[in-house]
Amino acid sequence: MPANAPLLAAQYLRMSTEHQQYSLDNQAEAIQRYADGHGFTVVKTYVDAGKSGLFLKHRGGLSRLLQDVVSGTRDYRAILVYDVSRWGRFQDADEAAHYEFLCKSAGIHVHYCAEQFTNDGTVVNSILKALKRSMAAEYSRELGVKTFEGKKRLVQLGFRVGGAAGYGFRRMLLSKDGKRKQQLEHGERKSLITDRVILVPGPKKEVEVVRQIFEMGLRKSYSAIAHELNSKAVPHLHGKPWNVDRVKAVLTNPKYIGRNVWARTAGKLRSCRRRTDPDQWIVSPTSFQPLVGQRTFDRVQAAHLKMTTQIRRVAMLDKLRAALKSAGSLSAHIVRSRNVPNVATYIRNFGSLRQAFELVGYQLSPAQLRMSERCRREREVRRLLEAEVDRFFPNQGRVRNVRHRLAFLLNNGSALQVSVGQPYKAPAHESTCWALKIPLKCQGLPSLLCLLDPFRQSFQGFYIIAGLKIGSRYHIKGEEDPLLQRAWRLNSLADLCNVENAEALFSQQNGGQ
């Protein structure tokens, strides 16, 4: 190639909105000026029009560019981009650097034509480039916050901020001063940024169908309502048939009682959408003309919650019957190993595994009954201990499972495994005795020893002790037992506030080991 021959280059153009600064024509013009001034000839163009710079998977132009670069099927030696933000507003700056590195490894240099630095790899310019990448990512985060706050304010004022009107409603366009301009048809959008949109009742026939759906919702399931509407040849929007999801969308949406609710799901920065908690919803109580009353709406929600719970319980019992037929017996282990809901789900819905087993006709063996009774007592003790914690530490939830064991976490990061002494009466002792078992699952942590009173209704004493052997059984014969004499006695759990920072506590524990 002659020494004065122009260098072949590709240009990459991306525009996420119609913003004038970043229009495709403006980018191409700036890139052409850069190419003319630096001896480049643009021979190929990759374009992502109307694409966000957050993720590569949505950008076909950049994906094709990288594919051509890596595969070697290109005849250019440089890539010209308007600026760092056009290359991408990736939330991880290393992702932008990775794609540029792929080009660099293939002998293709990336030039940012409108930036004040030169992409030559020097320390100063590399720092500036890294800073610009972080600024590009931060711009997207800040824009997301501003957009959310702007939409939140519009919702609170009673305006619709996006989405189809839904069955029974239509979108009405309002001018800046609140006057009605026209009804928006399907697919139409407002043309002025100052205009606003509200929902108004749709055709009388649709409104009547909505009210009939709510009447049926008091006694019928979603699928039964959809079947009845389809059998009567009542179409959904655009002539589509009714199904479970479309019926549910009517019966569960608060807009039908005039309430404007937004942010029931969240997917910031193009992340996967997820349901949000009701206390995070943005609500305007009386924004639209309601199609049904509040009392009717609430009754339908209660009826379908009960209906859904019954259906779920029936399905869970059917799976349990299948597991019983397959295994010949039932146990917590069988529930965990079969294609059935987990143990906690059965306990939450039926009160205990035992009750669920009895509902499918399985009676526990004597050994299983003893195990069930022990688990019940352990749950009661846990609830009792958590009540004690809530009493002394109302603003801190400190009891949690640590590696399969109940533990009490201290502010300084240390942990005490919880060991409960079960009371019993020994013939040779007038005072209460306690049986203590340290399971094999223990991690060798110092123990917070909790001694139950004889009636198992409260705790008689709390001790901190180290050196208890994993897998061992202890019999504590009264409060004068040698085991308790070498322990640190607490008057109540509240004393943990005083000993958390006492180094002597842990030195004593270590000495006991």
ZIBEL-V150710 format. One record per residue. N is the residue number from 1. RES is the residue in three letters. NEAR is the number of other C-alpha atoms within 8 Angstrom. Layout:
BEGIN
n:res:near
N:RES:NEAR
N:RES:NEAR
END
This chain:
BEGIN
n:res:near
1:MET:3
2:PRO:4
3:ALA:4
4:ASN:4
5:ALA:6
6:PRO:7
7:LEU:10
8:LEU:12
9:ALA:14
10:ALA:13
11:GLN:13
12:TYR:14
13:LEU:15
14:ARG:13
15:MET:14
16:SER:9
17:THR:8
18:GLU:8
19:HIS:6
20:GLN:6
21:GLN:5
22:TYR:11
23:SER:11
24:LEU:10
25:ASP:6
26:ASN:10
27:GLN:11
28:ALA:11
29:GLU:8
30:ALA:11
31:ILE:14
32:GLN:9
33:ARG:8
34:TYR:9
35:ALA:11
36:ASP:9
37:GLY:7
38:HIS:6
39:GLY:8
40:PHE:11
41:THR:10
42:VAL:11
43:VAL:8
44:LYS:7
45:THR:9
46:TYR:12
47:VAL:9
48:ASP:12
49:ALA:9
50:GLY:9
51:LYS:11
52:SER:9
53:GLY:13
54:LEU:10
55:PHE:9
56:LEU:9
57:LYS:6
58:HIS:7
59:ARG:12
60:GLY:9
61:GLY:10
62:LEU:12
63:SER:10
64:ARG:9
65:LEU:9
66:LEU:11
67:GLN:8
68:ASP:10
69:VAL:13
70:VAL:9
71:SER:6
72:GLY:7
73:THR:6
74:ARG:6
75:ASP:5
76:TYR:11
77:ARG:10
78:ALA:12
79:ILE:13
80:LEU:13
81:VAL:15
82:TYR:15
83:ASP:10
84:VAL:13
85:SER:10
86:ARG:12
87:TRP:11
88:GLY:11
89:ARG:14
90:PHE:13
91:GLN:8
92:ASP:7
93:ALA:11
94:ASP:6
95:GLU:8
96:ALA:13
97:ALA:8
98:HIS:8
99:TYR:9
100:GLU:9
101:PHE:8
102:LEU:11
103:CYS:14
104:LYS:10
105:SER:7
106:ALA:9
107:GLY:7
108:ILE:12
109:HIS:9
110:VAL:12
111:HIS:10
112:TYR:12
113:CYS:11
114:ALA:8
115:GLU:9
116:GLN:4
117:PHE:7
118:THR:8
119:ASN:11
120:ASP:6
121:GLY:6
122:THR:7
123:VAL:6
124:VAL:6
125:ASN:12
126:SER:11
127:ILE:8
128:LEU:9
129:LYS:11
130:ALA:9
131:LEU:8
132:LYS:10
133:ARG:14
134:SER:10
135:MET:8
136:ALA:13
137:ALA:13
138:GLU:9
139:TYR:9
140:SER:10
141:ARG:9
142:GLU:8
143:LEU:8
144:GLY:10
145:VAL:8
146:LYS:8
147:THR:8
148:PHE:8
149:GLU:8
150:GLY:8
151:LYS:9
152:LYS:10
153:ARG:8
154:LEU:11
155:VAL:16
156:GLN:11
157:LEU:8
158:GLY:12
159:PHE:12
160:ARG:11
161:VAL:8
162:GLY:4
163:GLY:4
164:ALA:5
165:ALA:8
166:GLY:6
167:TYR:10
168:GLY:10
169:PHE:12
170:ARG:13
171:ARG:12
172:MET:13
173:LEU:14
174:LEU:14
175:SER:11
176:LYS:8
177:ASP:5
178:GLY:7
179:LYS:7
180:ARG:8
181:LYS:8
182:GLN:7
183:GLN:8
184:LEU:10
185:GLU:7
186:HIS:5
187:GLY:4
188:GLU:6
189:ARG:5
190:LYS:8
191:SER:5
192:LEU:5
193:ILE:5
194:THR:6
195:ASP:11
196:ARG:12
197:VAL:11
198:ILE:12
199:LEU:12
200:VAL:10
201:PRO:11
202:GLY:10
203:PRO:8
204:LYS:7
205:LYS:6
206:GLU:10
207:VAL:13
208:GLU:8
209:VAL:8
210:VAL:12
211:ARG:10
212:GLN:8
213:ILE:12
214:PHE:13
215:GLU:8
216:MET:9
217:GLY:14
218:LEU:10
219:ARG:7
220:LYS:8
221:SER:9
222:TYR:12
223:SER:9
224:ALA:8
225:ILE:13
226:ALA:12
227:HIS:10
228:GLU:8
229:LEU:11
230:ASN:11
231:SER:7
232:LYS:6
233:ALA:6
234:VAL:8
235:PRO:11
236:HIS:9
237:LEU:6
238:HIS:5
239:GLY:6
240:LYS:7
241:PRO:8
242:TRP:12
243:ASN:10
244:VAL:9
245:ASP:7
246:ARG:8
247:VAL:14
248:LYS:9
249:ALA:8
250:VAL:11
251:LEU:12
252:THR:7
253:ASN:7
254:PRO:9
255:LYS:10
256:TYR:10
257:ILE:13
258:GLY:13
259:ARG:14
260:ASN:17
261:VAL:12
262:TRP:9
263:ALA:9
264:ARG:12
265:THR:8
266:ALA:9
267:GLY:9
268:LYS:7
269:LEU:8
270:ARG:6
271:SER:6
272:CYS:5
273:ARG:8
274:ARG:7
275:ARG:7
276:THR:10
277:ASP:7
278:PRO:6
279:ASP:4
280:GLN:8
281:TRP:11
282:ILE:11
283:VAL:10
284:SER:12
285:PRO:7
286:THR:9
287:SER:11
288:PHE:13
289:GLN:10
290:PRO:10
291:LEU:11
292:VAL:10
293:GLY:8
294:GLN:7
295:ARG:6
296:THR:9
297:PHE:12
298:ASP:8
299:ARG:9
300:VAL:12
301:GLN:10
302:ALA:8
303:ALA:11
304:HIS:11
305:LEU:8
306:LYS:8
307:MET:9
308:THR:8
309:THR:8
310:GLN:8
311:ILE:8
312:ARG:8
313:ARG:9
314:VAL:8
315:ALA:8
316:MET:11
317:LEU:11
318:ASP:8
319:LYS:10
320:LEU:12
321:ARG:9
322:ALA:8
323:ALA:14
324:LEU:10
325:LYS:8
326:SER:6
327:ALA:8
328:GLY:7
329:SER:7
330:LEU:11
331:SER:7
332:ALA:8
333:HIS:6
334:ILE:10
335:VAL:15
336:ARG:9
337:SER:6
338:ARG:7
339:ASN:6
340:VAL:10
341:PRO:8
342:ASN:8
343:VAL:10
344:ALA:6
345:THR:8
346:TYR:14
347:ILE:10
348:ARG:8
349:ASN:7
350:PHE:9
351:GLY:8
352:SER:9
353:LEU:11
354:ARG:8
355:GLN:9
356:ALA:11
357:PHE:13
358:GLU:9
359:LEU:8
360:VAL:9
361:GLY:6
362:TYR:9
363:GLN:6
364:LEU:9
365:SER:6
366:PRO:6
367:ALA:7
368:GLN:9
369:LEU:9
370:ARG:8
371:MET:8
372:SER:9
373:GLU:8
374:ARG:8
375:CYS:8
376:ARG:8
377:ARG:8
378:GLU:8
379:ARG:8
380:GLU:8
381:VAL:8
382:ARG:8
383:ARG:8
384:LEU:10
385:LEU:8
386:GLU:9
387:ALA:8
388:GLU:9
389:VAL:13
390:ASP:11
391:ARG:7
392:PHE:8
393:PHE:9
394:PRO:8
395:ASN:5
396:GLN:6
397:GLY:9
398:ARG:8
399:VAL:10
400:ARG:9
401:ASN:8
402:VAL:7
403:ARG:5
404:HIS:6
405:ARG:10
406:LEU:10
407:ALA:12
408:PHE:12
409:LEU:11
410:LEU:10
411:ASN:6
412:ASN:6
413:GLY:6
414:SER:7
415:ALA:10
416:LEU:12
417:GLN:13
418:VAL:12
419:SER:11
420:VAL:9
421:GLY:12
422:GLN:9
423:PRO:13
424:TYR:9
425:LYS:9
426:ALA:8
427:PRO:5
428:ALA:4
429:HIS:10
430:GLU:7
431:SER:7
432:THR:12
433:CYS:13
434:TRP:13
435:ALA:12
436:LEU:12
437:LYS:10
438:ILE:12
439:PRO:8
440:LEU:6
441:LYS:7
442:CYS:10
443:GLN:6
444:GLY:8
445:LEU:9
446:PRO:13
447:SER:13
448:LEU:13
449:LEU:12
450:CYS:13
451:LEU:13
452:LEU:15
453:ASP:10
454:PRO:8
455:PHE:6
456:ARG:8
457:GLN:8
458:SER:8
459:PHE:10
460:GLN:8
461:GLY:11
462:PHE:14
463:TYR:13
464:ILE:12
465:ILE:14
466:ALA:12
467:GLY:9
468:LEU:10
469:LYS:7
470:ILE:11
471:GLY:8
472:SER:9
473:ARG:8
474:TYR:7
475:HIS:8
476:ILE:12
477:LYS:11
478:GLY:10
479:GLU:6
480:GLU:7
481:ASP:9
482:PRO:6
483:LEU:7
484:LEU:12
485:GLN:7
486:ARG:8
487:ALA:10
488:TRP:9
489:ARG:9
490:LEU:11
491:ASN:8
492:SER:7
493:LEU:10
494:ALA:9
495:ASP:9
496:LEU:8
497:CYS:6
498:ASN:8
499:VAL:8
500:GLU:9
501:ASN:6
502:ALA:8
503:GLU:6
504:ALA:6
505:LEU:9
506:PHE:8
507:SER:8
508:GLN:8
509:GLN:12
510:ASN:8
511:GLY:6
512:GLY:9
513:GLN:6
END
